[in-house]
Amino acid sequence: MSFLKLVVAFNREFYNELSIPDANRILRNGWFDKNGLSQTSKLGMQSWGIPTWTCHTGSLLSMIEGSVCKKCYAKHGNYTYPDVRNCLDQRFVAWQEQEHWLEAITFLIRTTEPSKNFRWFDSGDLQDQYMLLQIIKVAKELPKFKFWLPTHEKHIVQETVEQGYEIPENLKIWLSADMIDGEPPLELAKKLSSYPNVKRPIGTAVVLTEKEFNAYKGFKCPSSKQGNKCLDCTMCTDSNIDIMPYKKK
């Protein structure tokens, strides 16, 4: 079946003339004299997110008891502060406007993230295939950085891979299980990872109750034993494991 392949344009001349205040204005961060990306207490790296109300699959899951989105962390804690909510809203508007969003986000990550690790979506999720293609473009523009992207929008990833778009080696995608203690989408992840255009195996993520988490025999997220912090663990960006279990809070 034929399809029209999307092209993600990158204005190199505009990118080379950017400054941090310029990039923050474009991204509607509101912090014109300093870095406007998210810095969560857990990660030890920066991230970019959008409001949870924009989640397609997540909004449906939030109405289902026992789903991982029913009590989404991005609807509680610091995320409830008006300034934080407004910031996420403005970031979503900036992405919708597409006024050099790609160049600005690439520039800001390159110039303000010393760890060279970056997470997409501490809040929110992929909106469509074009957003994923832009994220892929950021990774290709910054080959010395390592990115990770958890998502419930499995169909977007599947469509992108099956249409032949490259998933670069420095972008780790995790397909999330929908239910707590649920089966991770392992078969789909392995199928997509077998495509030659996928340079980094796609993994799966699952949230487990304490009993199931303790019983799990493979590698599991150590943050629950580290004060809910990643510290020096970089498995979300570095690993090629099939399943990443997280302990339910």
VOROTOR-62545 format. One record per residue (C-alpha): residue in three letters; x, y negated, z. Coordinates in steps of 0.1 Angstrom, whole numbers, always signed. Example, Ala and Ser with C-alpha at 12.3 -4.5 7.8 and 13.67 -1.06 7.14 Angstrom:
<rs>
[ALA, [+123, +45, +78]]
[SER, [+137, +11, +71]]
</rs>
This chain:
<rs>
[MET, [+0, +0, +0]]
[SER, [+14, -34, -10]]
[PHE, [+14, -64, +14]]
[LEU, [+25, -100, +13]]
[LYS, [+57, -102, +34]]
[LEU, [+59, -132, +57]]
[VAL, [+90, -154, +55]]
[VAL, [+103, -172, +86]]
[ALA, [+120, -204, +76]]
[PHE, [+149, -218, +96]]
[ASN, [+159, -255, +90]]
[ARG, [+196, -253, +96]]
[GLU, [+202, -290, +91]]
[PHE, [+175, -300, +117]]
[TYR, [+189, -274, +141]]
[ASN, [+224, -288, +139]]
[GLU, [+212, -323, +148]]
[LEU, [+191, -312, +179]]
[SER, [+198, -323, +215]]
[ILE, [+184, -308, +247]]
[PRO, [+159, -337, +252]]
[ASP, [+148, -334, +216]]
[ALA, [+143, -296, +219]]
[ASN, [+123, -301, +251]]
[ARG, [+100, -327, +235]]
[ILE, [+93, -303, +206]]
[LEU, [+86, -275, +230]]
[ARG, [+64, -298, +252]]
[ASN, [+84, -288, +282]]
[GLY, [+82, -322, +299]]
[TRP, [+117, -320, +313]]
[PHE, [+134, -342, +288]]
[ASP, [+167, -346, +306]]
[LYS, [+172, -310, +317]]
[ASN, [+164, -274, +307]]
[GLY, [+127, -268, +304]]
[LEU, [+126, -230, +301]]
[SER, [+113, -208, +329]]
[GLN, [+136, -196, +357]]
[THR, [+118, -170, +378]]
[SER, [+132, -159, +412]]
[LYS, [+134, -122, +402]]
[LEU, [+151, -123, +368]]
[GLY, [+183, -142, +372]]
[MET, [+179, -153, +336]]
[GLN, [+156, -177, +317]]
[SER, [+123, -168, +300]]
[TRP, [+96, -183, +279]]
[GLY, [+59, -176, +285]]
[ILE, [+24, -188, +277]]
[PRO, [-9, -187, +296]]
[THR, [-24, -154, +305]]
[TRP, [-57, -165, +289]]
[THR, [-41, -162, +255]]
[CYS, [-34, -125, +260]]
[HIS, [-55, -105, +235]]
[THR, [-52, -69, +249]]
[GLY, [-43, -82, +284]]
[SER, [-75, -102, +287]]
[LEU, [-95, -71, +280]]
[LEU, [-74, -50, +304]]
[SER, [-79, -75, +331]]
[MET, [-115, -65, +333]]
[ILE, [-107, -28, +339]]
[GLU, [-101, -15, +374]]
[GLY, [-68, +3, +376]]
[SER, [-52, -15, +346]]
[VAL, [-18, -31, +349]]
[CYS, [-34, -65, +340]]
[LYS, [-63, -63, +366]]
[LYS, [-41, -81, +392]]
[CYS, [-16, -97, +368]]
[TYR, [+13, -114, +387]]
[ALA, [+11, -143, +363]]
[LYS, [-23, -153, +377]]
[HIS, [-9, -155, +413]]
[GLY, [+18, -172, +433]]
[ASN, [+37, -200, +417]]
[TYR, [+17, -195, +385]]
[THR, [-14, -210, +402]]
[TYR, [+2, -244, +407]]
[PRO, [-13, -270, +384]]
[ASP, [+21, -282, +371]]
[VAL, [+30, -246, +362]]
[ARG, [-4, -240, +345]]
[ASN, [-1, -272, +325]]
[CYS, [+35, -263, +315]]
[LEU, [+24, -229, +301]]
[ASP, [-6, -246, +283]]
[GLN, [+17, -271, +267]]
[ARG, [+41, -244, +256]]
[PHE, [+13, -226, +238]]
[VAL, [+2, -259, +221]]
[ALA, [+38, -264, +210]]
[TRP, [+40, -229, +195]]
[GLN, [+6, -235, +177]]
[GLU, [+19, -268, +163]]
[GLN, [+50, -252, +147]]
[GLU, [+68, -285, +145]]
[HIS, [+103, -270, +144]]
[TRP, [+94, -247, +173]]
[LEU, [+118, -220, +160]]
[GLU, [+148, -243, +158]]
[ALA, [+140, -259, +192]]
[ILE, [+136, -227, +211]]
[THR, [+167, -212, +195]]
[PHE, [+188, -243, +204]]
[LEU, [+175, -245, +240]]
[ILE, [+183, -208, +246]]
[ARG, [+218, -212, +231]]
[THR, [+227, -243, +250]]
[THR, [+212, -236, +284]]
[GLU, [+214, -199, +292]]
[PRO, [+248, -190, +305]]
[SER, [+240, -153, +312]]
[LYS, [+233, -147, +275]]
[ASN, [+203, -126, +286]]
[PHE, [+167, -138, +279]]
[ARG, [+132, -125, +285]]
[TRP, [+102, -132, +264]]
[PHE, [+69, -135, +282]]
[ASP, [+72, -137, +319]]
[SER, [+36, -148, +313]]
[GLY, [+14, -141, +282]]
[ASP, [+21, -118, +253]]
[LEU, [+25, -117, +215]]
[GLN, [-2, -136, +196]]
[ASP, [+4, -122, +161]]
[GLN, [+30, -108, +138]]
[TYR, [+44, -142, +129]]
[MET, [+53, -149, +165]]
[LEU, [+72, -116, +167]]
[LEU, [+90, -124, +135]]
[GLN, [+100, -157, +150]]
[ILE, [+113, -140, +180]]
[ILE, [+133, -116, +158]]
[LYS, [+147, -146, +140]]
[VAL, [+159, -161, +173]]
[ALA, [+177, -129, +181]]
[LYS, [+194, -128, +147]]
[GLU, [+204, -165, +151]]
[LEU, [+219, -157, +185]]
[PRO, [+237, -123, +181]]
[LYS, [+258, -127, +213]]
[PHE, [+226, -129, +233]]
[LYS, [+205, -100, +246]]
[PHE, [+167, -103, +245]]
[TRP, [+139, -82, +259]]
[LEU, [+103, -83, +252]]
[PRO, [+75, -63, +271]]
[THR, [+42, -61, +252]]
[HIS, [+7, -46, +252]]
[GLU, [+3, -56, +216]]
[LYS, [+15, -23, +203]]
[HIS, [-2, -27, +169]]
[ILE, [+18, -59, +162]]
[VAL, [+51, -41, +168]]
[GLN, [+39, -11, +148]]
[GLU, [+28, -32, +118]]
[THR, [+60, -51, +118]]
[VAL, [+82, -20, +119]]
[GLU, [+62, -1, +93]]
[GLN, [+63, -30, +69]]
[GLY, [+101, -28, +70]]
[TYR, [+110, -59, +91]]
[GLU, [+143, -53, +110]]
[ILE, [+143, -51, +148]]
[PRO, [+178, -63, +156]]
[GLU, [+202, -45, +179]]
[ASN, [+201, -73, +205]]
[LEU, [+163, -73, +209]]
[LYS, [+149, -46, +232]]
[ILE, [+111, -41, +229]]
[TRP, [+92, -23, +256]]
[LEU, [+57, -10, +248]]
[SER, [+37, -12, +280]]
[ALA, [+14, +14, +294]]
[ASP, [-21, -1, +299]]
[MET, [-30, +17, +332]]
[ILE, [-12, +20, +365]]
[ASP, [+2, +56, +367]]
[GLY, [-9, +59, +331]]
[GLU, [+9, +77, +302]]
[PRO, [+34, +54, +285]]
[PRO, [+30, +52, +247]]
[LEU, [+61, +74, +242]]
[GLU, [+51, +91, +210]]
[LEU, [+46, +58, +193]]
[ALA, [+78, +44, +206]]
[LYS, [+98, +74, +193]]
[LYS, [+81, +73, +160]]
[LEU, [+89, +36, +155]]
[SER, [+125, +40, +168]]
[SER, [+131, +66, +140]]
[TYR, [+127, +39, +113]]
[PRO, [+160, +28, +98]]
[ASN, [+151, -9, +102]]
[VAL, [+149, -5, +140]]
[LYS, [+184, -11, +152]]
[ARG, [+176, -7, +189]]
[PRO, [+154, +21, +201]]
[ILE, [+120, +9, +213]]
[GLY, [+112, +19, +248]]
[THR, [+81, +22, +270]]
[ALA, [+73, +6, +304]]
[VAL, [+49, +19, +330]]
[VAL, [+38, +6, +365]]
[LEU, [+37, +34, +391]]
[THR, [+22, +36, +426]]
[GLU, [+47, +42, +454]]
[LYS, [+40, +80, +454]]
[GLU, [+45, +84, +417]]
[PHE, [+75, +60, +416]]
[ASN, [+93, +79, +443]]
[ALA, [+86, +112, +426]]
[TYR, [+99, +100, +393]]
[LYS, [+133, +117, +386]]
[GLY, [+148, +94, +359]]
[PHE, [+161, +59, +360]]
[LYS, [+137, +34, +375]]
[CYS, [+137, -3, +381]]
[PRO, [+157, -10, +412]]
[SER, [+142, -44, +420]]
[SER, [+119, -29, +447]]
[LYS, [+150, -21, +468]]
[GLN, [+167, -54, +460]]
[GLY, [+142, -79, +474]]
[ASN, [+122, -79, +442]]
[LYS, [+152, -92, +423]]
[CYS, [+171, -78, +393]]
[LEU, [+205, -89, +407]]
[ASP, [+232, -74, +384]]
[CYS, [+209, -49, +368]]
[THR, [+205, -55, +330]]
[MET, [+188, -23, +320]]
[CYS, [+158, -41, +305]]
[THR, [+181, -56, +279]]
[ASP, [+209, -30, +277]]
[SER, [+194, +4, +281]]
[ASN, [+182, +29, +255]]
[ILE, [+161, +50, +279]]
[ASP, [+126, +61, +268]]
[ILE, [+107, +50, +299]]
[MET, [+112, +22, +323]]
[PRO, [+92, +27, +355]]
[TYR, [+83, -3, +377]]
[LYS, [+70, +1, +412]]
[LYS, [+35, -14, +418]]
[LYS, [+36, -42, +444]]
</rs>
